[in-house]
Amino acid sequence: QVQLVESGGGLVQPGGSLRLSCAASGSIFSINTMGWFRQAPGKERELVAIITNGATTNYADSVKGRFTISRDNARTVSLQMNSLKPEDTAVYYCYVRGLSQFWGQGTQVTISS
């Protein structure tokens, strides 16, 4: 059974920071990419950031310079989010791709004063 356990979401004021983490366990073979997507109310799910085994990263233009993705180990990925804006409010989903792809259940991030 595959599990992606996300942590670190919450409520923060504009300009603040949050760190999301995702730990993958179970039968996930040949992981090559891990990352984060998000979905705001009424919008489609969108890429936030991904990182490959070779440490190649890809960020959405809207988060470049503010968010940093990292692989803590082979099965854990983190997203450091700084200078948060109200438009960053969304449910953030962990994503893992190996021979198959898997999604976490999502963690709410709310940016509000």
C-alpha positions in Angstrom: 0.0 0.0 0.0 1.3 3.4 -1.0 1.1 6.3 1.4 2.1 10.0 0.8 2.0 11.7 4.2 2.0 15.5 3.9 2.6 18.0 6.7 3.2 21.7 7.2 0.2 23.4 5.9 -1.7 26.1 7.8 -2.7 29.7 8.1 -0.1 32.5 7.7 -0.1 36.2 7.1 1.0 37.7 3.8 4.8 37.8 3.7 5.2 34.9 5.9 6.7 31.5 5.4 5.7 27.8 5.5 7.5 24.6 4.9 5.6 21.6 3.5 7.0 18.1 3.7 5.9 14.8 2.1 7.1 11.3 3.0 6.4 8.4 0.7 6.1 4.9 1.9 5.0 1.6 0.5 5.4 0.0 -2.9 6.6 2.9 -5.0 9.3 1.6 -7.4 11.9 3.6 -9.3 11.0 7.0 -8.0 12.4 9.6 -10.5 10.3 12.7 -9.7 8.7 14.2 -6.6 7.0 17.5 -6.3 4.0 19.7 -5.4 0.9 20.8 -7.2 -1.8 23.0 -5.9 -5.5 23.7 -6.5 -7.3 26.9 -5.5 -11.1 27.0 -5.3 -12.7 27.1 -8.7 -9.4 26.6 -10.5 -7.6 23.6 -12.0 -4.7 21.8 -10.3 -1.4 23.4 -11.3 2.2 22.6 -11.0 4.1 24.4 -8.2 7.5 22.7 -8.3 9.0 19.4 -9.1 12.5 17.9 -8.6 14.1 14.9 -10.3 16.6 12.3 -8.9 19.2 14.3 -10.7 18.2 17.4 -8.7 16.7 19.1 -11.8 14.0 21.5 -10.7 11.1 23.1 -12.4 9.0 25.9 -10.8 5.8 27.7 -11.8 6.6 31.2 -12.8 4.4 32.5 -10.1 6.6 31.0 -7.3 10.1 31.4 -8.8 12.4 33.2 -6.3 10.0 32.6 -3.4 9.6 28.8 -3.2 12.4 26.2 -3.0 11.9 22.5 -3.5 14.3 19.9 -2.0 14.7 16.2 -1.7 15.6 15.4 1.9 16.1 11.7 1.0 15.0 9.3 -1.6 11.4 9.3 -0.4 10.9 12.7 1.2 10.4 16.0 -0.6 10.0 19.5 1.0 8.8 22.8 -0.2 10.0 26.0 1.5 7.6 28.8 0.8 8.7 32.3 1.6 7.1 35.7 0.9 3.7 34.1 0.7 0.9 35.9 -1.0 -2.9 35.6 -0.7 -2.9 34.1 -4.2 -0.9 31.2 -2.9 -3.9 30.0 -1.0 -4.8 26.5 -2.1 -4.7 22.9 -1.3 -1.2 21.6 -1.9 -0.7 18.1 -3.1 2.4 16.0 -3.0 3.2 14.1 -6.2 5.5 11.2 -6.7 6.3 9.5 -10.0 8.0 6.2 -10.5 6.7 3.3 -12.5 3.3 4.8 -11.6 2.3 8.2 -10.2 0.8 8.9 -6.9 -0.9 11.8 -5.2 -1.2 12.8 -1.5 -4.5 13.8 0.1 -3.6 17.4 0.1 -2.8 20.0 2.8 -4.5 23.4 3.1 -2.4 26.5 2.8 -4.2 29.8 3.6 -2.5 33.2 3.3 -4.6 35.8 5.0 -4.3 38.8 7.3 
